Amino acid sequence: MIPCLNEEQGIEQVLRRMPAFVDQVIVVDNASTDRTAEVAASLGAFVIREDVRGYGSSYKRGFREATGDVIVTLDGDHSYPPDAISYLIEAFLHLEVDFLNASRFPVRDRRAMSFKHKFGNFVLSVAMSLLYFRWVRDSQSGMWVFRRSILEAMNLESDSMAFSEEIKIEALRAGVRFQEISIQYSSRLGEIKLNPWRDGFYNLFFLVKKRFSPRKRRT
């Protein structure tokens, strides 16, 4: 599953490198104004349009359409390696987990992440680890492998970039088997949409708010 907002350059490279064994490729077009949807469809992806802008909105829309027992996620900007899917699936099965987080650390490509972004990710990961009593090396990673069935135990509320940390929080709260494994992270293709200060402070606020707010029951 790949959420996209104006990623016509990156999504082409991602889909061309997609392993042949993947049963279903869902591209959630988050109201892009470029040719993202057209390019994705031409390369065989199942394209869904989500008009409510937001990282979380895209994923929640996509999850409703997913049919596979195991879901793998990555971004459409080519920063996460499609080639690693085979390696991640093998680790997922070998470790016998329900949720596998692909950690971007240590970052081997110096161009892939600035010091400011590394520091911000470190702060958010430490904050999440302290608040939820479980060390998570990369709370902001956008590449995960998990069993679709565990979504039933999750209360996913965020429509924004905070969704990335929220799905990990919900996995931990649900008591599923959770592990992390490192991947090779690369420089993105196309426009940068993340605002490090705004999104960083919001994600920190979201962590604290979610930790101390009463957990809503699923209906």
C-alpha positions in Angstrom: 0.0 0.0 0.0 1.4 3.4 -1.1 -0.1 6.8 -0.2 0.7 9.4 -2.7 0.4 13.2 -3.1 2.0 14.5 -6.3 4.5 11.7 -6.6 4.5 11.0 -10.3 8.2 10.9 -10.5 8.8 8.7 -7.4 5.8 6.3 -7.9 7.0 5.2 -11.3 10.4 4.1 -9.9 8.7 2.4 -6.9 6.3 0.4 -9.0 9.0 -0.6 -11.6 11.0 -2.1 -8.7 8.0 -3.8 -7.1 8.6 -7.6 -6.6 6.5 -9.8 -8.9 5.2 -11.9 -6.0 3.2 -9.0 -4.5 -0.5 -9.9 -5.0 -2.0 -6.5 -4.8 -0.5 -3.0 -5.1 -2.8 -0.2 -3.8 -1.9 3.4 -4.6 -4.0 5.8 -2.6 -4.0 9.1 -4.6 -4.5 11.8 -2.0 -6.1 14.3 -4.5 -2.9 14.8 -6.5 -2.8 17.6 -9.1 -0.1 15.9 -11.2 -0.1 12.5 -13.1 0.4 10.3 -10.1 -2.8 8.3 -10.6 -2.3 8.0 -14.3 1.3 6.7 -13.9 0.4 4.3 -11.2 -2.5 2.8 -13.1 -0.4 2.4 -16.2 2.0 0.3 -14.2 -0.6 -2.0 -12.9 -1.5 -0.5 -9.5 -5.0 -0.5 -8.1 -5.5 3.3 -7.7 -8.0 4.7 -5.1 -8.6 8.4 -4.8 -8.9 10.0 -1.3 -10.0 13.6 -1.5 -9.4 14.3 2.3 -5.8 15.4 2.4 -3.6 13.7 4.9 -1.2 10.8 5.4 -3.6 9.1 7.9 -6.6 9.8 5.7 -4.9 8.0 2.8 -4.0 4.9 4.8 -7.4 4.6 6.5 -9.0 4.7 3.0 -6.6 2.2 1.7 -7.0 -0.3 4.5 -10.7 -0.5 3.7 -9.8 -1.8 0.2 -7.0 -4.2 1.2 -7.7 -7.9 0.8 -4.4 -9.6 1.6 -3.6 -11.3 4.9 -0.4 -9.3 5.2 0.0 -5.6 4.4 3.3 -3.9 3.4 3.4 -0.1 3.3 5.9 2.3 1.9 5.9 5.9 0.5 5.6 6.8 -3.1 8.7 9.1 -3.1 11.2 6.2 -3.6 12.9 6.8 -0.2 11.9 3.3 1.0 13.3 0.3 -1.0 10.7 -1.9 -2.7 13.6 -4.5 -3.1 13.5 -4.9 0.7 10.0 -6.3 0.7 11.2 -9.9 0.2 13.7 -9.5 3.0 11.1 -7.9 5.3 8.5 -10.7 4.6 11.2 -13.3 5.4 12.0 -11.6 8.7 8.3 -11.1 9.5 7.7 -14.9 9.1 11.0 -15.9 10.8 10.4 -13.7 13.8 6.7 -14.8 14.0 5.5 -11.3 14.6 2.3 -9.4 13.9 3.8 -6.0 13.2 7.3 -5.4 11.8 8.6 -1.8 11.7 11.3 -1.1 9.1 13.7 1.3 10.9 15.6 3.8 8.8 18.4 3.9 11.3 21.3 3.9 11.1 21.0 6.1 8.0 23.7 4.9 5.6 23.1 7.5 2.8 24.1 10.9 4.2 22.0 12.6 1.6 18.8 10.8 2.7 18.3 12.6 5.9 19.6 15.9 7.3 20.9 16.3 10.9 17.8 18.2 11.8 15.6 15.4 10.7 17.7 12.8 12.4 17.5 14.8 15.7 13.8 15.3 15.4 13.2 11.6 14.7 15.4 10.7 17.7 13.4 13.0 20.0 10.1 11.6 18.9 11.3 8.0 19.1 12.6 8.6 22.7 9.4 10.3 23.7 7.3 7.5 22.4 9.5 4.9 24.0 9.2 6.6 27.4 5.5 7.2 27.2 4.6 3.7 26.1 7.3 1.8 28.0 8.8 0.0 24.9 11.9 1.0 23.0 11.0 1.9 19.4 14.0 2.9 17.3 12.1 4.7 14.5 8.7 5.9 15.5 8.2 7.8 12.3 9.0 5.1 9.8 6.5 4.8 6.9 7.4 1.2 6.0 5.7 -1.6 8.0 4.7 -5.2 7.5 1.7 -6.4 9.5 -1.2 -8.8 9.6 -4.4 -7.1 8.3 -6.4 -8.8 11.1 -4.8 -6.7 13.8 -6.5 -3.6 12.4 -9.6 -4.8 14.1 -8.0 -4.1 17.5 -6.8 -0.6 16.6 -8.3 2.9 17.2 -6.7 4.9 14.4 -7.8 8.5 14.6 -5.1 10.7 13.0 -5.6 12.0 9.5 -2.1 13.6 9.5 1.6 12.5 9.5 1.0 11.5 13.2 -0.6 8.4 11.8 2.8 6.8 11.4 3.5 6.8 15.1 -0.2 6.1 16.0 -0.3 2.8 14.2 2.7 1.6 16.1 1.2 2.8 19.4 -2.0 1.0 18.6 0.0 -2.2 17.8 1.8 -2.0 21.2 -1.5 -1.2 23.0 -3.1 -4.2 21.4 -0.4 -6.4 22.7 0.6 -7.9 19.3 4.0 -9.3 18.7 6.1 -6.2 17.6 9.6 -6.0 16.3 11.9 -3.7 14.3 14.5 -4.4 11.6 16.8 -1.9 9.7 16.4 -1.1 6.0 18.4 1.1 3.6 16.8 4.5 3.4 17.4 6.7 0.4 16.9 10.3 -0.8 13.4 11.0 -1.9 12.4 12.0 -5.5 10.1 15.0 -6.0 8.8 17.7 -3.9 9.4 17.7 -0.1 6.1 18.1 1.7 7.2 17.6 5.3 7.5 20.7 7.5 10.0 19.5 10.1 9.2 22.1 12.8 5.4 22.1 12.4 5.0 18.4 11.9 7.6 17.5 14.6 5.9 19.6 17.3 2.5 18.3 16.3 3.6 14.7 16.4 5.1 15.3 19.9 1.9 16.9 21.0 -0.1 13.9 19.5 2.1 11.4 21.4 1.4 13.0 24.8 -2.3 13.6 24.0 -2.9 10.0 23.0 -1.0 8.7 26.0 -3.1 10.5 28.5 -6.5 10.5 26.8 -9.0 7.8 27.6 -8.9 5.1 24.9 -12.0 5.1 22.8 -13.8 1.8 22.4 -14.4 0.5 18.9 -18.0 0.3 17.9 
